[in-house]
Amino acid sequence: MKQHIMRFFIFTFLAFLAFVSCQQKSRKNTSKKSTKPEIEKLIIIADRFYDAKKSDSAFYYYNKVKFICNPLTDTENYIGSINRMADIQQSQWDYIGSESTITEAIPYLKHIKNPDLAWNTYVTLSINYLNTYDYKNALLYNKKALELKIKTWQKLASQNNIAVILMEEERYRESLEILLSLIKETEVTSNDQFYAKALDNIGFCYFKTNNLKEAEYYLNESLDIRQRNKWPFDLGKSYLHFAKFHKKSNPALAKRYMLLSYEQFSIINNVDERLSSLKLIIQNSSDKELKKHSILYVNLVDSIFEIKQKAKNQFAKIKYDSKKEKNENLRLKTYKAENELQIEKQKNRNTISYIIIALSLSLITVLYFYLTLRGNKEKIEATYNSETRMAKKLHDELANDIYHTMAFAESRNLALAENRVQLINNLEAIYSRTADISKEKCAIITDKNYVSALREMIAGFGTPNTSITINRLDSVNWQNIEKSNKATIYRVLQELLVNMKKHSNASLVGIHFKTSEKNIIINYTDNGKGIDLNNITFKNGLHNIENRILNIKGKIEIDSVADKGFKVFIKFPA
């Protein structure tokens, strides 16, 4: 029977799972439209604006790509767009905003196979830290870039970046060591701009370490290359370094280089470097010239602050508007999807309801038959066990006595008065034990007559030789106590009195009832011969008593010493 039930359960459960799976697959079949074509189209537009130096438009479209991309499945497009956005912010001197943007890419770098993207991310981040004077993190991310499997020129560029950061930290000897190793590489010497930058930085490091001869040589070598190629920014850097080189030895020449530096940086409108040149000019100017350049410096500072703030606000607005637009689109798409699914859900709802009802009815039917069979089986087993216990008890307590009484009647002369008296006494003892067993197995009254029934049961164990006193039985509010608890107390006291009658030979028994807070307390005492708790002759009886009390969440303590009486303390919840 159990096997059939289990098979039915498994079959119905699998059928239900199959149905649910089909429903889920039908929903999944309405998959989202691929966003790849849209992403590719937006990247082409963004790149076009980026190449045309139209920063705002490029930033806007890269930001759209970022929001459309799934960072786990379109990781390279996602990170590539973020890198360009951060680069645009960096070009507009918004280093904090650039750092905030670029850090969004870092958690997804582990998902890409192209190390160039990771290198761009680390380098952009290091430049932001360099320009915000966080040299420790600037070095950290350049070192991370070096750990990647990248091209030789990228490694050389990262090493050059590290050398520049060390120069900013005034660690010129460490920087010089890196730079001197760089100019030995073919990739550096074959690239005039890179080579000239390295030579210029070497010359400046020598100048800072008081090796003026070497400094002048390398500064001149760099300047020659830059003058041939006419690079304004690079020329401005060379002139600035020459200005610092001649500042003490030839102030007039230094002043000339300062002005040339400012002129070159002004051509490309590099505000930060213009400020660096102006700062030197102011330090070496006086009177009207000092005032003129000071006013220019202040105006330039105000202008750069305004430009940076404007760029920062504009980029922030683009990101905010894009996020707002995305949230609105998601809301509309969700609303549309919900409407589309509503019809399908309505169709499936009835089918699912019918299946659930059918399953429920089937389960209820199976459970009914199963529980009925199990209940009948348990009743049969309980009846058999009860009959077995009763038979054993009758055999143990009555059969031997009846056999001895029969043997006595057959072997003795019943004509003698004393033998007749002995026979009658034996028969009375058998009858008394039969009555005790009957009392133990009889039904217990737990209604309003419980107190009378309990008192009558206790009093029934009294004999001319045994006096039983009951104290404060009526003080307990038995009406509020559960029927099962009352039945348990009835059986426990009954078993204690049976044990007393069989084993203790007590002449005085006291049972005291008391209510304490939320508990009922019962103290049982007799003056019998007591027991040795380490060597109990009726161990099973006491064990049954303890189990009964524990089952009603009560507590029981037994105190007895051989020949000094027997005491039991019982406490259980009211």
Secondary structure, 3 states (H helix, E strand, C coil): CHHHHHHHHHHHHHHHHHHHHHHHHHHHCCCCCCCHHHHHHHHHHHHHHHHCCCHHHHHHHHHHHHHHCCCCCCHHHHHHHHHHHHHHHHHCCCHHHHHHHHCCCHHHHHHCCCHHHHHHHHHHHHHHHHHCCCHHHHHHHHHHHHCCCCCHHHHHHHHHHHHHHHHHCCCHHHHHHHHHHHCCCHHHHCCHHHHHHHHHHHHHHHHHCCCHHHHHHHHHHHHHHHHHHCCHHHHHHHHHHHHHHHCCCCHHHHHHHHHHHHHHHHHCCCHHHHHHHHHHHHHCCCHHHHHHHHHHHHHHHHHHHHHHHHHHHHHHHHHHHHHHHHHHHHHHHHHHHHHHHHHHHHHHHHHHHHHHHHHHHHHHHHHHHHHHHHHHHHHHHHHHHHHHHHHHHHHHHHHHHHHHHHHHHHHCCCCCHHHHHHHHHHHHHHHHHHHHHHHHHCCCCCCCCHHHHHHHHHHCCCECCEEEEEECHHHCCHHHCCHHHHHHHHHHHHHHHHHHHHHHCCCEEEEEEEEECCEEEEEEEECCCCCCCCCCCCHHHHHHHHHHHHHCCCEEEEEECCCCCEEEEEEEEC
